């Protein structure tokens, strides 16, 4: 099995990884394309890239969409919402944008509606997922999260993170808090009647179920790692999961890794690269990624020479 890893804050933006061979077979250097979240939309690849949503089609087309402000968008996750359109997490403006058509204005879901003077990246909303009871989003805090920093209080590991419902009633945002006590929640997945996510800072993988009151109740917690920031989750056909391990931002970095969580509970760590941060994990779609990787190779450099040493452009793959 082959997979596409979307990487952020890394020298490469995408990595092709072969699980059977336990090694990477392709990459896109970050001086050609910056990325955070990624998703397929049939015959194209959607990429959340700073202040731009990019769609690279298998036919060679490239579409760029610039969401509105007022703050820098700091785009994170992008997912297709069947029957609705494309959802895009505008982290910088603390909202989810939903495009029925990439050429039309989006609908905005804003859990902080009514707050005054909302700062940039107020609560670090980063991912979302559609469930049978509506859209759920993850965030780091319930107030401007950087203000929580205080000597001796490592708030990332103290459970300020939340899961929020994103709902509207007569065009007003009426969502509520569904779960709390999480440490840097990321990577929401609805799978087999459960919502799964990564508590990234503590290295835990969590499973939630809705209760009779419509709240999400934690039913499972599996500790995956003390060595990585856990982010990126993909269920596999055999009942196992593939989880992303980003290097911890310290001098004792353990590089970029994947964790294969087997159905029997066994956890296998797989080295990917000496450094880097995984954001999303997708199955490798050769029909899309063959032409898209060739188009990535032709992109001009984003940065002036000498700013940072990036890997050379990788040959396109089939």
DABEL-V728696 format. One record per residue. N is the residue number from 0. SS is DSSP state (H for helix, E for strand, - for the rest). PHI is phi in degrees with one decimal (NA if undefined). OMEGA is omega in whole degrees, 0 to 359 (* if undefined). Layout:
{{N;SS;PHI;OMEGA} {N;SS;PHI;OMEGA}}
//
This chain:
{{0;-;NA;180} {1;E;-118.9;185} {2;E;-138.4;176} {3;E;-109.8;178} {4;E;-103.9;174} {5;E;-92.2;188} {6;E;-120.8;181} {7;E;-125.7;180} {8;-;54.0;187} {9;-;-134.4;177} {10;-;-74.1;174} {11;E;-122.7;180} {12;E;-94.1;179} {13;E;-138.2;176} {14;E;-132.9;169} {15;E;-92.6;185} {16;E;-124.1;179} {17;E;-100.1;184} {18;-;-67.4;180} {19;-;-65.6;181} {20;-;-83.0;181} {21;-;57.2;178} {22;E;-160.8;176} {23;E;-76.2;179} {24;E;-124.3;181} {25;E;-164.3;175} {26;E;-154.5;172} {27;E;-119.8;181} {28;E;-65.3;185} {29;-;-75.9;174} {30;-;-84.7;175} {31;-;-103.7;184} {32;-;-161.4;175} {33;-;-98.5;185} {34;-;-143.8;168} {35;-;-129.0;177} {36;-;-81.6;179} {37;E;-151.4;179} {38;E;-159.6;173} {39;E;-90.3;171} {40;-;-131.1;182} {41;-;83.5;184} {42;-;-107.6;178} {43;E;-148.7;177} {44;E;-114.3;176} {45;E;-95.0;185} {46;E;-132.7;172} {47;E;-85.9;189} {48;E;-132.5;179} {49;-;54.8;181} {50;-;-107.4;185} {51;E;-139.6;168} {52;E;-93.1;182} {53;E;-113.6;171} {54;E;-116.7;177} {55;E;-107.1;184} {56;E;-88.9;176} {57;-;-65.8;178} {58;-;-87.0;179} {59;-;93.4;181} {60;-;-74.3;175} {61;E;-132.2;178} {62;E;-114.6;179} {63;E;-122.3;180} {64;E;-120.0;180} {65;-;-106.2;179} {66;-;-66.4;179} {67;-;-72.0;178} {68;-;-87.8;23} {69;-;-85.6;181} {70;-;-90.0;168} {71;-;-54.2;188} {72;-;-75.2;181} {73;-;48.7;187} {74;E;-59.2;180} {75;E;-114.6;188} {76;E;-94.0;173} {77;E;-137.8;179} {78;E;-144.1;171} {79;E;-83.2;177} {80;E;-110.7;188} {81;-;-55.6;179} {82;-;80.1;182} {83;-;-118.4;182} {84;E;149.3;183} {85;E;-115.1;176} {86;E;-98.7;184} {87;E;-137.5;181} {88;E;-83.3;178} {89;E;-90.6;186} {90;H;-63.5;182} {91;H;-61.9;181} {92;H;-111.5;174} {93;-;52.5;182} {94;E;-157.9;172} {95;E;-105.3;176} {96;E;-104.0;180} {97;E;-119.4;181} {98;E;-102.4;171} {99;-;-71.6;178} {100;-;-148.2;183} {101;-;-64.7;178} {102;-;-95.0;182} {103;-;-117.0;178} {104;-;-62.2;182} {105;-;-84.6;166} {106;E;-89.0;185} {107;E;-113.1;174} {108;E;-103.7;190} {109;-;-126.8;181} {110;-;-65.8;180} {111;-;-98.3;178} {112;-;-55.0;182} {113;-;101.8;174} {114;-;-68.6;175} {115;-;-100.4;174} {116;-;51.8;180} {117;-;-65.8;180} {118;-;-74.8;177} {119;-;-62.9;176} {120;-;50.5;189} {121;-;-62.7;185} {122;-;-123.0;181} {123;-;52.1;168} {124;-;-64.9;187} {125;-;-132.1;182} {126;E;-144.7;180} {127;E;-154.8;178} {128;E;-151.0;176} {129;E;-92.1;178} {130;E;-117.7;177} {131;-;-60.6;180} {132;-;-107.9;177} {133;E;120.7;182} {134;E;-85.9;178} {135;E;-119.7;179} {136;E;-123.3;177} {137;E;-110.3;176} {138;E;-148.3;185} {139;-;-83.3;189} {140;-;-160.8;179} {141;-;-107.4;179} {142;-;-147.4;180} {143;-;-48.8;200} {144;H;-67.7;181} {145;H;-71.9;180} {146;H;-73.5;181} {147;H;-75.9;183} {148;-;-57.1;179} {149;E;-153.5;180} {150;-;-53.6;177} {151;-;82.7;181} {152;E;-118.0;178} {153;-;-85.4;191} {154;H;-64.1;180} {155;H;-60.1;183} {156;H;-105.5;184} {157;-;-116.1;168} {158;-;77.6;176} {159;-;-89.0;186} {160;E;-70.4;185} {161;E;-132.6;164} {162;E;-112.2;185} {163;E;-118.4;169} {164;E;-85.7;177} {165;E;-113.0;185} {166;-;-132.3;176} {167;E;-129.6;174} {168;E;-138.6;182} {169;-;53.0;176} {170;-;72.4;177} {171;E;-96.4;178} {172;E;-82.4;187} {173;-;-128.4;181} {174;-;-66.4;182} {175;-;-141.3;176} {176;E;-78.1;181} {177;E;-101.8;181} {178;E;-159.3;179} {179;E;-142.6;178} {180;E;81.1;182} {181;E;-98.2;180} {182;-;-111.7;181} {183;-;56.8;182} {184;E;-68.1;177} {185;E;-143.9;163} {186;E;58.3;180} {187;E;-81.1;179} {188;E;-138.4;172} {189;E;-95.5;187} {190;E;-150.3;177} {191;-;50.4;174} {192;-;64.7;175} {193;E;-134.7;171} {194;E;-101.9;179} {195;E;-111.1;174} {196;E;-156.3;176} {197;E;-99.5;165} {198;E;-89.0;197} {199;H;-61.6;187} {200;H;-68.9;180} {201;H;-100.0;177} {202;-;72.6;182} {203;E;-105.4;175} {204;E;-112.1;191} {205;E;-116.6;174} {206;E;-123.2;182} {207;E;-121.6;172} {208;E;-132.7;176} {209;E;-73.8;173} {210;-;-98.9;185} {211;-;-65.1;181} {212;-;-97.6;179} {213;-;79.7;176} {214;-;-93.8;178} {215;E;-95.2;183} {216;E;-113.0;180} {217;E;-67.1;178} {218;E;-114.5;184} {219;E;-150.4;176} {220;E;-140.2;180} {221;E;-117.8;178} {222;E;-80.8;185} {223;-;-97.5;189} {224;-;-157.4;168} {225;-;-105.8;189} {226;-;-102.0;185} {227;E;-139.4;168} {228;E;-82.4;189} {229;E;-82.8;183} {230;E;-159.3;186} {231;E;104.2;183} {232;E;-148.0;179} {233;E;-142.2;175} {234;E;-76.2;180} {235;-;-105.5;186} {236;-;-63.9;183} {237;-;-87.8;180} {238;-;91.7;178} {239;-;-91.7;179} {240;E;-129.4;170} {241;E;-112.8;184} {242;E;-122.9;184} {243;E;-95.9;177} {244;E;-114.7;177} {245;E;-88.0;179} {246;E;-62.1;177} {247;-;-75.0;188} {248;-;-81.5;177} {249;-;-137.2;178} {250;-;-68.1;180} {251;-;-97.7;182} {252;-;-57.4;177} {253;-;-106.5;174} {254;-;81.3;178} {255;E;-101.3;184} {256;E;-143.3;167} {257;E;-116.0;174} {258;E;-116.4;177} {259;E;-98.6;178} {260;E;-90.6;185} {261;-;-78.2;183} {262;-;-60.9;180} {263;-;-83.0;179} {264;-;96.2;178} {265;-;-67.7;182} {266;E;-123.4;181} {267;E;-116.1;179} {268;E;-92.0;183} {269;E;-123.9;180} {270;E;-69.4;178} {271;E;-112.3;183} {272;E;-157.0;183} {273;-;-68.6;179} {274;-;-155.5;176} {275;-;134.3;183} {276;E;-128.9;178} {277;E;-84.5;175} {278;E;-110.2;181} {279;E;-126.7;173} {280;E;-125.8;179} {281;E;-124.4;169} {282;E;-64.8;178} {283;-;-78.6;177} {284;-;-107.4;185} {285;H;-62.8;181} {286;H;-64.7;178} {287;H;-89.4;189} {288;H;-74.5;175} {289;H;-59.0;179} {290;H;-68.3;181} {291;H;-67.1;179} {292;H;-65.4;175} {293;H;-64.8;178} {294;H;-68.0;177} {295;H;-60.9;181} {296;H;-62.5;183} {297;-;-88.8;181} {298;-;-66.3;178} {299;-;-71.4;178} {300;-;-61.5;180} {301;-;-85.4;189} {302;-;-119.5;177} {303;-;-68.6;180} {304;-;-58.5;173} {305;-;93.9;180} {306;-;-70.1;179} {307;-;-160.7;181} {308;-;-88.0;178} {309;-;-103.3;176} {310;-;-61.1;178} {311;-;-67.5;178} {312;-;-61.3;182} {313;-;-88.5;177} {314;-;-63.6;178} {315;-;-62.7;181} {316;-;-117.8;180} {317;-;-81.3;*}}
//
